[in-house]
Amino acid sequence: MAIPLVDLKAQYQDIRTEIDAAIDAVVAETAFVRGKYVDAFERAFAQVIGAKHCISCGSGTDALFISLRMLGIGPGHEVITTANSWIATSETISLTGATPVFADVETEHYCLDPAAVAAKIGPRTRAILPVHLFGQPAQMDELTQLAREHDLLLVEDCAQAHLASFQGTTVGLFGAAGTFSFYPSKNLGAYGDAGAIVTDDDDLAMRVRMFANHGARPGDKLDHQFEGMCSRMDGLQAAVLAAKLPHLRAWTSARRVAAARYGEMLASIPDVTVPAVRPDAEHVYHVYCIRTPHRDRVQQALRERDISTAIHYPTPLPLLTAYERLGYAPKDFPVAMHHAQTVISLPIYPEITSVQQRQVVDAIVAGLRKA
Ligand SMILES: *Cc1c(COP(=O)(O)O)cnc(C)c1O
């Protein structure tokens, strides 16, 4: 039997009646864009995260763009972010008119390296944008400290880290705003594109809410205070997310159990480095990423056994064609380059069984043997 990277069908089978009822209700009430289901989900998600406000929007990418833009980031500014992430993290910086400045990552924890950030702070720096990559919180202690010392904004990309926490604080609450994606395969996934911003700042919350809905005050159909954009969550996504939200803690625990099982199964295998959890952090394992110098061979062996894997990510962001204009070279990011060549992400989802995981590990061992 094939083993997928993520098994959304298994999840649907488990909660089918709840999901179908949620979708039926939205359709029966034609509550298609915003409306009561969206309001209810925003309240529930804010509560789960522990934020004062949750403002939903069209995607995790929009959540980043809208947050940065409404925090006043624009032309002439620089935002320091990680060399290893999905392009949404950095393209939204450029979309505001600001320039992304990339810093290298930590060897074992894969997130933005605070020392590398410190070296890149300059007169144009306005913000630091860490990503809680793979579900592991970034080093928020030192990053918060740096932001404070240099009077910089802090915006967290939490797209992969729903419910992750560092020193007891849920990610999304450290800076001015935290942004979430509910892309279907994320730890909390909609049935289409969706995203949200969390913040404790009343004023920012209102500006973000208005910008995402054409600059109109909530309920004001007569006037627009400024030009914004159209980035709204639809009722179907909100109802699906609200039906799934009560399961998120249990699913997160199941991911941790699966990660611990992989850890045990892989512990004695030479040439494999399993993920290290930062002290005082709760990792939520959106991605289970290992490193091996024989990555391509291992991936091939898994493919031959119908086991899906992924590379997060094959090219560090600053070395993508999209950033040629910034003139970075591989030697600028030794850690991110090393990761790009050695990482491989294994199947992980709450429903994965120990039998499936054993098959994955056996295939890894077979791949390593083919030296
Ligand atoms: C998924 C993801 C995003 C973007 O989210 P979308 O909802 O797909 O727009 C942003 N940053 C990271 C790190 C992601 O993994």
The ligand as a Gaussian input file, in Angstrom:
#p B3LYP/6-31G(d) Opt

LIG

0 1
 C        1.980000      27.499000       3.454000
 C        2.910000      28.574000       3.838000
 C        2.637000      29.932000       3.573000
 C        1.531000      30.393000       2.690000
 O        0.291000      29.956000       2.974000
 P       -0.842000      29.882000       1.835000
 O       -2.075000      29.704000       2.632000
 O       -0.508000      28.720000       0.969000
 O       -0.826000      31.168000       1.085000
 C        3.493000      30.887000       4.087000
 N        4.586000      30.548000       4.775000
 C        4.910000      29.263000       5.019000
 C        6.135000      28.969000       5.815000
 C        4.089000      28.238000       4.547000
 O        4.427000      26.968000       4.790000

